[in-house]
Amino acid sequence: MAQSLINPALDTGALRRRFERDGKVRIADVLRPDFAAAIHDCLANDVPWQLACYDPEQSGRTASAQRLTPVQQRDLGPAGLARLEERVKRQARDGFQYLYDAYDVLEARRQGRDPGLLLQEFLSFMGSDELFGFVQEVSGDTAFNRVDCHACRYRPGHFLREHGDESPFEQRHMAYVFYFTREWHEDFGGITWFKDAGGRVTDALAPDYNSLTLFRVPVPHAVTQVADFAPRSRLSITGWFTRYD
């Protein structure tokens, strides 16, 4: 039998009680150490990142998500990228916006891109009986039947403004974030905070290495801007557990 990729020492009963109480749970040391280390190395060295931001002038499931491939970024050049970043941060003063490097693992599989990238193995893990069973046991939710998978890299200056993860296109039950950032300090930014129904910040979570945050949708949350002096990028894999009938 294949060796488990999830830490077998986790107390799923205690995790479920916290999830039922708070609607979210942070799980430390969630993955087998060698698997977590391999995914970190892939995110740090191998991913052909796209620069992602929001286009408020577009609408639709994918139209509003602007992404620039490495080739497009090179064509824009430093001056063009600086202008893009200036526009994005100006728009962020008044409403929803984000800026970070992204890689849609599920989309890459559907298009047959980068088949040797280790993130494809992570996507298979996300759709496995082991992972689905673990999430169902922790959350008590057995209604979801799909999961998607996005890798994210936040470099200095990158951020994600407040949002709730609602979608008119799919039934999102829960969101997840696996963190793969080594030696991160809270002062570097990249903190995920959550609000309650009264608009008060109730949790502020650092991107601790080899941890998982699982939470119900919708809930207001954001990722604070990564500081200019951060010595490395904030690395994560995120997505939603959804239902398709």
Contacts in CASP RR format, 6 or more apart in sequence:
PFRMAT RR
TARGET T0000
AUTHOR 0000-0000-0000
METHOD contacts of the structure
MODEL  1
MAQSLINPALDTGALRRRFERDGKVRIADVLRPDFAAAIHDCLANDVPWQ
LACYDPEQSGRTASAQRLTPVQQRDLGPAGLARLEERVKRQARDGFQYLY
DAYDVLEARRQGRDPGLLLQEFLSFMGSDELFGFVQEVSGDTAFNRVDCH
ACRYRPGHFLREHGDESPFEQRHMAYVFYFTREWHEDFGGITWFKDAGGR
VTDALAPDYNSLTLFRVPVPHAVTQVADFAPRSRLSITGWFTRYD
3 32 0 8 1.000
4 32 0 8 1.000
4 130 0 8 1.000
5 31 0 8 1.000
5 32 0 8 1.000
5 35 0 8 1.000
5 125 0 8 1.000
5 130 0 8 1.000
5 131 0 8 1.000
6 30 0 8 1.000
6 31 0 8 1.000
6 32 0 8 1.000
6 130 0 8 1.000
6 131 0 8 1.000
6 134 0 8 1.000
7 29 0 8 1.000
7 30 0 8 1.000
7 31 0 8 1.000
7 32 0 8 1.000
9 29 0 8 1.000
10 27 0 8 1.000
10 29 0 8 1.000
10 30 0 8 1.000
12 134 0 8 1.000
12 137 0 8 1.000
12 138 0 8 1.000
13 137 0 8 1.000
13 138 0 8 1.000
15 25 0 8 1.000
15 27 0 8 1.000
15 138 0 8 1.000
16 137 0 8 1.000
16 138 0 8 1.000
16 139 0 8 1.000
16 140 0 8 1.000
18 25 0 8 1.000
19 25 0 8 1.000
19 138 0 8 1.000
19 139 0 8 1.000
19 140 0 8 1.000
19 214 0 8 1.000
20 140 0 8 1.000
23 215 0 8 1.000
23 216 0 8 1.000
23 219 0 8 1.000
24 194 0 8 1.000
24 203 0 8 1.000
24 213 0 8 1.000
24 214 0 8 1.000
24 215 0 8 1.000
24 216 0 8 1.000
24 219 0 8 1.000
25 138 0 8 1.000
25 213 0 8 1.000
25 214 0 8 1.000
25 215 0 8 1.000
26 205 0 8 1.000
26 208 0 8 1.000
26 211 0 8 1.000
26 212 0 8 1.000
26 213 0 8 1.000
27 138 0 8 1.000
27 211 0 8 1.000
27 212 0 8 1.000
27 213 0 8 1.000
27 214 0 8 1.000
28 208 0 8 1.000
28 210 0 8 1.000
28 211 0 8 1.000
29 210 0 8 1.000
29 211 0 8 1.000
30 178 0 8 1.000
30 210 0 8 1.000
30 211 0 8 1.000
30 212 0 8 1.000
31 39 0 8 1.000
31 178 0 8 1.000
31 210 0 8 1.000
31 212 0 8 1.000
33 210 0 8 1.000
36 180 0 8 1.000
36 209 0 8 1.000
36 210 0 8 1.000
38 118 0 8 1.000
39 118 0 8 1.000
39 119 0 8 1.000
39 122 0 8 1.000
39 178 0 8 1.000
39 180 0 8 1.000
39 237 0 8 1.000
40 180 0 8 1.000
40 182 0 8 1.000
40 209 0 8 1.000
40 235 0 8 1.000
42 117 0 8 1.000
42 118 0 8 1.000
42 119 0 8 1.000
43 119 0 8 1.000
43 151 0 8 1.000
43 153 0 8 1.000
43 180 0 8 1.000
43 235 0 8 1.000
43 237 0 8 1.000
44 233 0 8 1.000
44 235 0 8 1.000
46 117 0 8 1.000
46 118 0 8 1.000
47 103 0 8 1.000
47 117 0 8 1.000
47 119 0 8 1.000
47 151 0 8 1.000
47 153 0 8 1.000
48 69 0 8 1.000
48 70 0 8 1.000
48 103 0 8 1.000
48 114 0 8 1.000
49 70 0 8 1.000
49 101 0 8 1.000
49 102 0 8 1.000
49 103 0 8 1.000
49 153 0 8 1.000
50 67 0 8 1.000
50 68 0 8 1.000
50 69 0 8 1.000
50 70 0 8 1.000
50 101 0 8 1.000
50 102 0 8 1.000
50 103 0 8 1.000
51 67 0 8 1.000
51 68 0 8 1.000
51 73 0 8 1.000
51 81 0 8 1.000
51 84 0 8 1.000
51 99 0 8 1.000
51 100 0 8 1.000
51 101 0 8 1.000
51 102 0 8 1.000
52 65 0 8 1.000
52 66 0 8 1.000
52 67 0 8 1.000
52 98 0 8 1.000
52 99 0 8 1.000
52 100 0 8 1.000
52 101 0 8 1.000
52 102 0 8 1.000
53 66 0 8 1.000
53 84 0 8 1.000
53 88 0 8 1.000
53 97 0 8 1.000
53 98 0 8 1.000
53 99 0 8 1.000
54 64 0 8 1.000
54 65 0 8 1.000
54 66 0 8 1.000
54 88 0 8 1.000
54 91 0 8 1.000
54 96 0 8 1.000
54 97 0 8 1.000
54 98 0 8 1.000
55 63 0 8 1.000
55 64 0 8 1.000
55 65 0 8 1.000
55 66 0 8 1.000
56 64 0 8 1.000
56 91 0 8 1.000
56 96 0 8 1.000
56 97 0 8 1.000
58 64 0 8 1.000
58 66 0 8 1.000
61 169 0 8 1.000
67 102 0 8 1.000
68 76 0 8 1.000
68 84 0 8 1.000
73 81 0 8 1.000
76 84 0 8 1.000
85 99 0 8 1.000
88 97 0 8 1.000
88 99 0 8 1.000
89 97 0 8 1.000
89 99 0 8 1.000
91 97 0 8 1.000
92 99 0 8 1.000
92 159 0 8 1.000
92 161 0 8 1.000
95 161 0 8 1.000
96 161 0 8 1.000
96 162 0 8 1.000
96 163 0 8 1.000
97 161 0 8 1.000
98 159 0 8 1.000
98 160 0 8 1.000
98 161 0 8 1.000
99 157 0 8 1.000
99 158 0 8 1.000
99 159 0 8 1.000
100 152 0 8 1.000
100 153 0 8 1.000
100 154 0 8 1.000
100 155 0 8 1.000
100 158 0 8 1.000
100 159 0 8 1.000
100 160 0 8 1.000
101 152 0 8 1.000
101 153 0 8 1.000
101 154 0 8 1.000
101 155 0 8 1.000
101 158 0 8 1.000
101 233 0 8 1.000
102 150 0 8 1.000
102 151 0 8 1.000
102 152 0 8 1.000
102 153 0 8 1.000
103 119 0 8 1.000
103 150 0 8 1.000
103 151 0 8 1.000
103 152 0 8 1.000
104 148 0 8 1.000
104 149 0 8 1.000
104 150 0 8 1.000
105 119 0 8 1.000
105 120 0 8 1.000
105 122 0 8 1.000
105 123 0 8 1.000
105 149 0 8 1.000
105 150 0 8 1.000
105 151 0 8 1.000
105 237 0 8 1.000
106 123 0 8 1.000
106 148 0 8 1.000
106 149 0 8 1.000
106 150 0 8 1.000
108 114 0 8 1.000
108 117 0 8 1.000
108 119 0 8 1.000
108 120 0 8 1.000
109 120 0 8 1.000
109 123 0 8 1.000
114 120 0 8 1.000
119 149 0 8 1.000
119 151 0 8 1.000
119 237 0 8 1.000
122 149 0 8 1.000
122 237 0 8 1.000
123 149 0 8 1.000
125 131 0 8 1.000
126 147 0 8 1.000
126 149 0 8 1.000
127 147 0 8 1.000
131 147 0 8 1.000
132 147 0 8 1.000
135 141 0 8 1.000
135 174 0 8 1.000
135 176 0 8 1.000
135 214 0 8 1.000
135 241 0 8 1.000
136 142 0 8 1.000
138 214 0 8 1.000
139 174 0 8 1.000
139 214 0 8 1.000
139 216 0 8 1.000
141 173 0 8 1.000
141 174 0 8 1.000
141 241 0 8 1.000
143 173 0 8 1.000
143 243 0 8 1.000
144 171 0 8 1.000
144 173 0 8 1.000
144 174 0 8 1.000
144 241 0 8 1.000
144 242 0 8 1.000
144 243 0 8 1.000
145 242 0 8 1.000
145 243 0 8 1.000
145 244 0 8 1.000
146 241 0 8 1.000
146 242 0 8 1.000
146 243 0 8 1.000
146 244 0 8 1.000
147 239 0 8 1.000
147 240 0 8 1.000
147 241 0 8 1.000
147 242 0 8 1.000
148 239 0 8 1.000
148 240 0 8 1.000
148 242 0 8 1.000
149 237 0 8 1.000
149 239 0 8 1.000
150 237 0 8 1.000
150 238 0 8 1.000
150 239 0 8 1.000
151 235 0 8 1.000
151 236 0 8 1.000
151 237 0 8 1.000
152 234 0 8 1.000
152 235 0 8 1.000
152 236 0 8 1.000
152 237 0 8 1.000
152 238 0 8 1.000
153 233 0 8 1.000
153 234 0 8 1.000
153 235 0 8 1.000
154 190 0 8 1.000
154 223 0 8 1.000
154 226 0 8 1.000
154 233 0 8 1.000
154 234 0 8 1.000
154 236 0 8 1.000
155 226 0 8 1.000
155 233 0 8 1.000
156 226 0 8 1.000
156 227 0 8 1.000
156 228 0 8 1.000
156 229 0 8 1.000
156 230 0 8 1.000
157 225 0 8 1.000
157 226 0 8 1.000
157 227 0 8 1.000
157 228 0 8 1.000
158 225 0 8 1.000
158 226 0 8 1.000
158 234 0 8 1.000
159 190 0 8 1.000
159 222 0 8 1.000
159 223 0 8 1.000
159 224 0 8 1.000
159 225 0 8 1.000
159 226 0 8 1.000
160 222 0 8 1.000
160 223 0 8 1.000
161 222 0 8 1.000
162 195 0 8 1.000
162 220 0 8 1.000
162 221 0 8 1.000
162 222 0 8 1.000
163 220 0 8 1.000
163 221 0 8 1.000
163 222 0 8 1.000
164 217 0 8 1.000
164 218 0 8 1.000
164 219 0 8 1.000
164 220 0 8 1.000
164 221 0 8 1.000
165 172 0 8 1.000
165 175 0 8 1.000
165 217 0 8 1.000
165 218 0 8 1.000
165 219 0 8 1.000
165 221 0 8 1.000
165 240 0 8 1.000
166 172 0 8 1.000
166 217 0 8 1.000
166 218 0 8 1.000
167 240 0 8 1.000
170 240 0 8 1.000
170 242 0 8 1.000
170 243 0 8 1.000
170 244 0 8 1.000
171 242 0 8 1.000
171 243 0 8 1.000
171 244 0 8 1.000
172 217 0 8 1.000
172 218 0 8 1.000
172 240 0 8 1.000
172 241 0 8 1.000
172 242 0 8 1.000
173 216 0 8 1.000
173 217 0 8 1.000
173 240 0 8 1.000
173 241 0 8 1.000
173 242 0 8 1.000
173 243 0 8 1.000
174 214 0 8 1.000
174 215 0 8 1.000
174 216 0 8 1.000
174 217 0 8 1.000
174 240 0 8 1.000
174 241 0 8 1.000
175 214 0 8 1.000
175 215 0 8 1.000
175 216 0 8 1.000
175 217 0 8 1.000
175 238 0 8 1.000
175 239 0 8 1.000
175 240 0 8 1.000
175 241 0 8 1.000
176 212 0 8 1.000
176 213 0 8 1.000
176 214 0 8 1.000
176 215 0 8 1.000
176 238 0 8 1.000
176 239 0 8 1.000
176 240 0 8 1.000
176 241 0 8 1.000
177 192 0 8 1.000
177 212 0 8 1.000
177 213 0 8 1.000
177 236 0 8 1.000
177 237 0 8 1.000
177 238 0 8 1.000
177 239 0 8 1.000
178 211 0 8 1.000
178 212 0 8 1.000
178 236 0 8 1.000
178 237 0 8 1.000
178 238 0 8 1.000
179 207 0 8 1.000
179 208 0 8 1.000
179 209 0 8 1.000
179 210 0 8 1.000
179 211 0 8 1.000
179 212 0 8 1.000
179 213 0 8 1.000
179 235 0 8 1.000
179 236 0 8 1.000
180 209 0 8 1.000
180 210 0 8 1.000
180 235 0 8 1.000
180 236 0 8 1.000
180 237 0 8 1.000
181 207 0 8 1.000
181 208 0 8 1.000
181 209 0 8 1.000
181 232 0 8 1.000
181 233 0 8 1.000
181 234 0 8 1.000
181 235 0 8 1.000
181 236 0 8 1.000
182 209 0 8 1.000
182 232 0 8 1.000
183 209 0 8 1.000
183 232 0 8 1.000
184 206 0 8 1.000
184 207 0 8 1.000
184 208 0 8 1.000
184 209 0 8 1.000
184 232 0 8 1.000
184 234 0 8 1.000
185 206 0 8 1.000
186 206 0 8 1.000
187 227 0 8 1.000
188 226 0 8 1.000
188 227 0 8 1.000
188 229 0 8 1.000
188 230 0 8 1.000
188 231 0 8 1.000
188 234 0 8 1.000
189 224 0 8 1.000
189 225 0 8 1.000
189 226 0 8 1.000
189 227 0 8 1.000
189 230 0 8 1.000
189 234 0 8 1.000
190 206 0 8 1.000
190 207 0 8 1.000
190 223 0 8 1.000
190 224 0 8 1.000
190 225 0 8 1.000
190 226 0 8 1.000
190 234 0 8 1.000
191 204 0 8 1.000
191 205 0 8 1.000
191 206 0 8 1.000
191 207 0 8 1.000
191 223 0 8 1.000
191 224 0 8 1.000
192 204 0 8 1.000
192 205 0 8 1.000
192 207 0 8 1.000
192 213 0 8 1.000
192 221 0 8 1.000
192 222 0 8 1.000
192 223 0 8 1.000
193 201 0 8 1.000
193 203 0 8 1.000
193 204 0 8 1.000
193 205 0 8 1.000
193 221 0 8 1.000
193 222 0 8 1.000
193 224 0 8 1.000
194 201 0 8 1.000
194 202 0 8 1.000
194 203 0 8 1.000
194 204 0 8 1.000
194 205 0 8 1.000
194 215 0 8 1.000
194 219 0 8 1.000
194 220 0 8 1.000
194 221 0 8 1.000
195 201 0 8 1.000
195 202 0 8 1.000
195 219 0 8 1.000
195 220 0 8 1.000
195 221 0 8 1.000
196 202 0 8 1.000
199 220 0 8 1.000
205 213 0 8 1.000
207 234 0 8 1.000
207 235 0 8 1.000
207 236 0 8 1.000
215 221 0 8 1.000
217 240 0 8 1.000
226 233 0 8 1.000
226 234 0 8 1.000
END
